Amino acid sequence: MKDSGDNRDDGKNGSGNTGTSPEEILFGMRLQDGRVEVREKGAYRTERAITGGDTLRITVRAGSVSYSVNGAVFYTSAVTPVYPLLVDTSLFDVGASLSAVTLARP
């Protein structure tokens, strides 16, 4: 997923929901003002600077969730994922968008 500068939460969710709250996103990234924050069920974990064109990734592998920018992991969750996981988003700004979103199996 590429950073467009708009305020939004993107991430992975559990068995589905119909709500629109960022607190429903189990493993997420909040993008705002040149920063990416790791948020898990809405709870702040850590953050770092990003620039337009950075590639952001949430990876779930072997029961572990990690967050990376341009391939460099900057946070590994202490929370064990419960499967299945789904993609979920919460877009705050008019015109906010996601691009180059990819779902893949390792």
N, C-alpha and C positions, 0 to 999 in steps of 0.2 A: 504494500500500500504506500502511496506517495503522499507527502505532506503538501496540502494546498493552502495552509494558513488559516482555514476556517475553524471555528470552534465546534468540535465533535468528539464523540466517544466511539471507538471501534473495538470489537473484541469477540470473545467466544463466550457462549452461554450454554446452560444446561439443556434440559429436555424440552425447551421451547417456552415461550410466554407471549402474551399479547400486549404487554405494557410497553411504555415508551421511556421509562426511567433509566438513567445510566446505572443506578444501583442494581439493576437486574442483570447487568453484564458481569459475569463471573471473573473473567480475565480480560482486562481491557487497557487501552491506551487513550488518554485524553490529549488532544492536540489543540494548543492554543498559544498564540503570541510567541512563536518560535521555540516552544517547549513541548516535550512529550512527557506526560505523567503516567506512571503505571497506577491503575486503579483496579482493585479487586472487590466486586460487589459495592462499588462506590468508594471504598476506603483507599486513601492515598498511601502509596508505598514508597515511591522515589520518582525522580525526574531528571531530565537532562536536556541540553540545547539541541535543536535540530534546525536544518535549513531546507528551503524548497528543493525538491528533488531527492531528498534522503529516502531510502527504502527502510520501512519499519516492518518488523515481523514479530508475531507471537507464535512460538513453536511449542507444540505439545508432543513429547516423545518419551516413551518408557515411564509414564507416570509423573513426568516433570514438565513444568511450564516455564519457558524462558522468553525474555523480551530483548530484541536486538535492534540496532540502527546500523545500516550498511554492513550487516553481517557480524558486528561486534556485540556480544551479549552484555547488557548493562544491568540486568536484574534477573534473578531466578526465584520463582515463587516458593514460599514455604507451604502453600496450599496444594494438596493433591487433587488433580482433576477427577471428576466423576463423569463417566461416559454415558450416553453420547454427548458430544459438544456440538453446538450450532454457531454459525456466525450471526452476530447481532450488531446493530448500530443505533446511535442516537445523534441526530444532526440538529444542532442548535441554531445556526445562522442560516438566513435565507440565502440560497445559492451554494450552501456547503455541499461538497461532493467527495466521493472516493474514486480513486482511479488505480488501475493495475492491481486489483485485488485478485489473489490467487489462492485457491484451496488445493492442497496437495497431500497425498499420503507418502510418508517416508519410504 
